[in-house]
Amino acid sequence: MQRSDFIIRKIFFALTTLAVVIVFNFLLFRILPGDPIKLIIHSPRMTREAQEKVRAQFGLDKPVWFDQERLEQGDIVGAFDTQFVAYLNQLRQGNLGVSFASRRDVAELLQERVWRTVVLLALGEVLAVGIGIALGLLAAWRRGSRMDNSILLWGLFTWSMPTFFFGIILIMLTRGHFPVGGMVTPGLKPEDGWAYWSDVGRHLVLPTLTMAILYISEYMIVMRSSVVEVLSEDYILTAKAKGLSTFKIMKDHALKNAMLPMVTIIALTLGYTVGGAIQVETVFSWPGIGRLMFEAVGKRDYPVLQGTFLLLAVSVILANLLADLLYTVLDPRVKAD
């Protein structure tokens, strides 16, 4: 198979997955129990007519999929004047809707918070990948030693712990040394320069460590297994017979081939990382996308839930597509499958 055909096939699969996600995204939050209108309306004295006007304002008076009654009357266009079609039209125009709770554009809310989650995820992933690969190489190099057993034991212990539980433990251990909630100390503004950003950095320490430590163990275990497998190959024995040093064998021969499973696991883990970010942001009150989604669930805020879920799903799809394309660079044999 040619490289161009491989790329086209992977892009087609990504677009198909995105279409399924869009339908699932619309359906998922409408099967939640509860009426969002009752959460929007805070006055118990509002009449039924006024409630129906609010319902119509947000398009919740329309059928979800199609209007059976209009379809039987032959009004095909009117039969598909539904919430789902309106949702698709909004997406086509780049409009994610208006929040039920805050009455603000969902795109504006996401734009305001997305960079905070990106910073948290990026710092946590960089630390996890870097340290995880280094520890995996070290454990494979010293396979069977006390160091290898200690690294494996620590990795399995941290990997088994729930994200929120580990965050709570860090809060208990570091109370008084680092901020345990929010993004910045009240009163500080970006105009304050270094004082503001250094305070944001201090607030980032605990959530970043929580994200990193939990995923270091996963990357470390996968890297160790991959390197141990590679070290048993014939070309590694040939390299040793040539008198190459252990460092050179690891760097020039073992690392590149062992990175193939790592590319896959890093891309696949992004989905779990996003889920972990929701828990971390909730525990540490970090005002990012995860915290926004957590708050929207309690308010039955469909547009916000749909917008955040779609953004996170697209991120995971793009990460997997990038991993597939990167595979062709690391291993040219992949495109021939």
KANOR-V754375 format. One record per helix or strand. SS is the DSSP state (2 for helix, 1 for strand). FROM is the first residue (numbers start at 1). LEN is the number of residues. If there is no record, write none. Layout:
ss=SS from=FROM len=LEN
ss=SS from=FROM len=LEN
//
This chain:
ss=2 from=3 len=26
ss=2 from=36 len=5
ss=2 from=48 len=10
ss=2 from=68 len=5
ss=2 from=76 len=4
ss=2 from=83 len=10
ss=1 from=98 len=1
ss=1 from=105 len=1
ss=2 from=106 len=36
ss=2 from=146 len=14
ss=2 from=163 len=12
ss=1 from=175 len=1
ss=1 from=178 len=1
ss=2 from=190 len=3
ss=2 from=194 len=38
ss=2 from=234 len=8
ss=2 from=246 len=38
ss=2 from=289 len=11
ss=2 from=302 len=29
ss=2 from=332 len=5
//
